[in-house]
Amino acid sequence: MTSGTVLSITTAPDYGAELVTHESVELVAGVGIPSDRHAGERRSVTIVCTGELAKAAAEHGVDSIDGVRTRRNIVVDLPELPRQHGTRLTLGDAELEVWRDCAPCELMNEFFGDGARAALKNRAGISATVIKSGTVSVGDTVSV
């Protein structure tokens, strides 16, 4: 089992909307984060990790890539994330199941410079479905 820490939590009420930062959120089974634009979808919660972002930054030739600016809901301090559909993760009191890899969009080049999207391929996070409701807070443990 691999474990890490929740570093940040953000939501956006609509596509392209300004991010809202949270110290804590309630993840709801079958919904995700109720205040987020992806609530109710299978890919209701998105997660990105520091280890993969560091590898992408090195490949891209920059010091770092800010996890919050990737617009994923939750940034965790882990070396890598599971990509296998159905893999279970525990964040705080909630349990999630990996839905799929999150492909980086063209905004990554806009935010981090030309070539960032390519460097983030298979490193831009995962989407997951909440299967057990619970509270997730910055500083909580993440277990894979």
C-alpha positions in Angstrom: 0.0 0.0 0.0 1.2 3.5 -0.9 0.3 6.5 1.2 0.7 10.2 0.9 -1.0 13.5 1.9 -3.8 15.7 0.5 -2.1 19.0 -0.4 -4.9 21.1 -1.9 -8.6 20.9 -2.8 -10.2 23.1 -5.4 -13.5 23.2 -7.3 -15.0 25.2 -10.2 -18.7 25.6 -10.5 -18.6 25.8 -14.3 -16.1 25.1 -17.1 -13.4 27.7 -17.2 -14.7 29.4 -14.0 -12.3 30.7 -11.3 -11.2 28.0 -8.9 -12.5 27.9 -5.4 -10.0 26.7 -2.8 -11.3 24.5 0.1 -9.7 23.3 3.4 -12.2 20.5 3.4 -15.0 19.1 1.2 -17.6 16.4 1.5 -17.3 13.7 -1.2 -20.7 12.2 -1.9 -21.0 8.6 -3.3 -22.3 8.7 -6.9 -22.0 12.5 -7.0 -18.5 13.6 -6.2 -18.0 17.2 -4.9 -21.5 18.7 -5.1 -20.2 22.3 -5.8 -18.0 21.2 -8.7 -18.8 21.2 -12.4 -18.2 17.4 -12.7 -20.7 16.5 -9.9 -22.8 13.5 -10.9 -20.5 12.3 -13.7 -18.5 9.0 -13.5 -15.3 11.1 -13.5 -16.7 13.2 -10.7 -13.4 13.8 -8.8 -10.0 14.6 -10.5 -6.7 14.0 -8.7 -3.1 14.8 -9.6 0.1 14.0 -7.8 3.4 15.7 -7.1 5.6 12.9 -8.3 4.2 12.8 -11.8 4.1 16.6 -12.0 7.9 16.7 -11.1 8.6 14.2 -13.9 6.6 16.3 -16.4 8.4 19.4 -15.3 11.8 17.8 -15.7 10.9 16.6 -19.2 9.4 20.0 -20.0 12.6 21.8 -18.8 11.0 23.9 -16.0 11.5 23.9 -12.2 7.9 22.8 -11.4 4.3 22.5 -12.6 1.7 23.7 -10.1 -0.8 21.0 -9.4 -3.6 23.5 -8.7 -3.1 25.2 -12.1 -3.8 21.9 -13.8 -7.4 22.4 -12.6 -7.7 19.0 -11.0 -9.8 18.9 -7.8 -7.3 17.4 -5.5 -3.5 17.5 -5.4 -1.8 14.8 -3.4 1.8 14.1 -2.4 2.4 10.7 -4.0 5.1 9.4 -6.4 2.5 8.2 -8.9 -1.2 7.5 -9.2 -2.9 4.2 -10.2 -4.3 4.3 -13.7 -6.1 0.9 -13.7 -9.9 1.2 -13.9 -11.4 0.1 -10.6 -8.4 0.6 -8.4 -9.5 1.9 -5.0 -8.1 4.9 -3.2 -8.9 6.3 0.3 -8.8 10.0 0.8 -9.6 11.1 4.4 -12.9 9.3 5.2 -14.0 8.8 1.6 -13.3 5.9 -0.8 -12.9 6.3 -4.5 -12.5 4.1 -7.5 -10.3 5.1 -10.5 -12.3 5.7 -13.6 -9.5 6.6 -16.1 -6.5 8.7 -16.8 -7.1 12.4 -17.4 -5.6 13.5 -20.7 -4.0 17.0 -20.6 -5.8 19.6 -22.6 -4.4 22.4 -24.7 -4.7 24.7 -21.7 -1.6 23.1 -20.3 0.5 24.6 -23.1 -1.2 28.0 -22.3 -0.5 27.7 -18.6 3.0 26.2 -18.6 4.4 26.9 -22.1 4.6 25.0 -25.4 5.3 21.4 -24.9 3.7 21.1 -21.5 0.8 19.1 -22.8 3.1 16.5 -24.2 5.2 16.3 -21.0 2.0 15.8 -19.0 0.7 12.9 -21.1 0.0 10.1 -18.6 0.9 12.5 -15.8 -2.0 14.9 -15.7 -3.9 13.0 -13.1 -6.8 10.6 -12.9 -10.6 10.9 -12.6 -12.4 8.8 -10.0 -15.9 7.9 -8.8 -16.8 8.3 -5.2 -18.0 4.9 -3.9 -18.1 5.7 -0.1 -19.0 9.2 1.0 -16.8 11.1 3.4 -14.9 14.2 4.3 -11.5 15.0 2.7 -9.4 17.8 4.2 -6.0 19.3 3.4 -3.5 17.2 5.4 -5.5 14.0 5.3 -3.9 10.7 4.4 -4.2 9.2 0.9 -3.9 5.5 0.6 -3.7 3.4 -2.7 
